[in-house]
Amino acid sequence: MWWFEWLWNHVPWYVPAILIIVAIGFCWQWIAPIWLILPSWARWSIASAIAVLVAVQYGRNRGVAGEKARQKSLNEHATEQRDKINATVKAMPSNAVTRALERNGWMRD
């Protein structure tokens, strides 16, 4: 079932909705009679289940996109901080860097 998990994580939310609409469009001659003999509660249950699955997929896609954007901004911030520290260390004399490292419990070879 790895393929199902991959589809669930990578397919945009609107693709299943479009596939359902296209399938109904092509197969309505077979679907319509079955749909009409189903009791009302079954029709509502099927429609609700489809709506819930599409909504869950939509929320999941938005969450993944938000997390990627957050991770990207954290990476950019970390890179900026690293560059500031590198510039500060390069501007320091060698013996000051060694003393700072020793003060923090590090030893320079």
C-alpha positions in Angstrom: 0.0 0.0 0.0 3.0 2.3 -0.4 1.5 3.7 -3.5 -1.7 4.8 -1.6 0.4 6.6 0.9 2.4 8.3 -1.8 -0.8 9.4 -3.6 -2.3 10.6 -0.3 0.8 12.7 0.4 1.6 14.1 -3.1 -1.7 14.5 -5.0 -3.3 17.9 -4.8 -6.8 18.0 -3.2 -8.6 18.9 -6.4 -7.4 15.8 -8.4 -9.7 13.3 -6.6 -12.7 15.6 -7.0 -12.0 16.0 -10.8 -11.5 12.3 -11.2 -14.9 11.6 -9.5 -16.6 14.2 -11.7 -15.0 12.7 -14.9 -15.9 9.1 -13.9 -19.5 10.1 -13.3 -19.6 11.9 -16.6 -18.4 8.9 -18.5 -20.2 6.2 -16.5 -23.5 8.0 -15.7 -25.5 5.4 -17.6 -24.4 2.7 -15.1 -24.1 4.9 -12.0 -27.5 6.6 -12.3 -29.7 3.5 -11.9 -27.7 2.3 -9.0 -27.8 5.7 -7.4 -31.6 6.0 -7.8 -32.3 2.7 -6.1 -30.1 3.5 -3.1 -32.0 4.8 -0.1 -31.7 8.5 0.7 -29.5 7.9 3.8 -27.0 5.9 1.7 -26.8 8.6 -1.0 -26.1 11.2 1.7 -23.5 9.0 3.4 -21.6 8.5 0.1 -21.7 12.2 -0.8 -20.7 13.1 2.8 -17.8 10.6 2.7 -16.5 12.0 -0.6 -16.8 15.6 0.7 -14.9 14.7 3.9 -12.1 12.9 2.0 -11.7 15.9 -0.3 -11.7 18.3 2.7 -9.1 16.2 4.5 -6.9 16.1 1.5 -7.3 19.9 1.1 -6.3 20.5 4.7 -3.4 18.1 4.4 -2.0 19.8 1.3 -2.3 23.2 2.9 -0.6 21.9 6.0 2.3 20.4 4.0 2.7 23.6 2.0 2.7 25.7 5.2 5.3 23.5 6.8 7.5 23.7 3.8 7.3 27.5 3.8 8.0 27.6 7.5 11.0 25.3 7.1 12.3 27.4 4.2 12.1 30.6 6.3 13.9 28.8 9.2 16.6 27.7 6.9 17.1 31.2 5.5 17.2 32.6 9.1 19.8 30.0 10.1 21.9 30.8 7.0 21.8 34.5 7.9 22.8 33.8 11.5 25.7 31.5 10.3 26.9 34.2 7.9 26.9 36.8 10.7 28.8 34.4 13.1 31.3 33.6 10.3 31.9 37.3 9.6 32.4 38.0 13.3 34.8 35.1 13.7 36.8 36.1 10.6 37.1 39.6 11.9 38.5 38.4 15.3 42.2 37.9 15.8 43.3 34.3 15.9 44.2 34.3 19.6 40.8 35.8 20.5 39.0 32.9 18.7 41.2 30.4 20.6 40.4 32.0 23.9 36.7 32.1 23.2 36.7 28.4 22.2 38.7 27.4 25.3 36.3 29.5 27.5 33.4 27.5 26.1 35.0 24.1 26.7 36.4 23.6 23.2 40.0 23.1 22.1 41.5 24.1 18.9 44.0 21.7 17.3 
